[in-house]
Amino acid sequence: MPILTSKANPRFKALQTRLKAGGQRREATLLLGGKLIETWAGARQTAAGKRLRPALWLRLEQTDPHPLEMALGLDTLVLGEALMRELADAGSPPDHALVMDLGPEPSGPLAPRTIGAWGIQDPGNLGAILRSAAAFGFQEALLGPGCADPFHPKALRGSMGAAFLLPLRRVAALTPDAGRWYVLDGGPGALPLAQADLSAPLRLWVGNEGHGWQGVALPEGVQRLAIPIQGLESLNAAVAAGIACYEVARRIGR
């Protein structure tokens, strides 16, 4: 099988263009490494997993084919090390990568336990929040304005497959439904986590890494929720989300 080694190759340039768009304009993404690809394969029958449709297999030169490469029946491109490293945007190129077409966002009523991210700018932080939410039984994720792209390869790596388990949708504003809406915030008037009713339907939001919910007008029905800490002003957004998600799971005996 021919090996692509030149950045000027039309097929490689077309692939770069296909993967370049981000955010709401993204139509395709890249799963990096056999482990992440296998995680998607294990979750591909879920609603979130079906949103990602395999389109093209990428294999590093001098690497044996992966079992899923043949099972999926896709075309394969074999890339030289420099090209695979450039696509992966990582120091060490993966042996395998899978180009995925991205389907439309879900719609309809929210799941009973929903995590929300508002202005989370770092793809790794967003991935970690989704990972904790999925691990502790949350069933859907909302992404507010200013959020990183959840299908950026770095966010997918950080989520360790949570994006294949949690349906993800973007929202422009906090629009409370009949559920319990909380934003994690330690400011004045916040309700301590231990005193909150965390039963479903629950919508738990995490704010921006740097300024939290400053400057955001919270609508009626949205309660600030505090995690008591000592000696520091605040917690990392992903850490705070993990603590709160664990507390929800502990309450329901999961």
KAFENQUI-V637239 format. One record per helix or strand of 3 or more residues. SS is the DSSP state (2 for helix, 1 for strand). FROM is the first residue (numbers start at 1). TO is the last residue. If there is no record, write none. Layout:
# KAFENQUI-V637239
<<SS:FROM:TO> <SS:FROM:TO>>
This chain:
# KAFENQUI-V637239
<<2:10:20> <2:23:25> <1:28:32> <2:34:43> <2:47:50> <1:52:60> <2:67:71> <1:76:79> <2:81:88> <1:96:102> <1:113:117> <2:123:135> <1:140:143> <2:153:159> <2:162:164> <1:167:170> <1:180:184> <2:193:195> <1:202:206> <1:222:226> <2:237:251>>
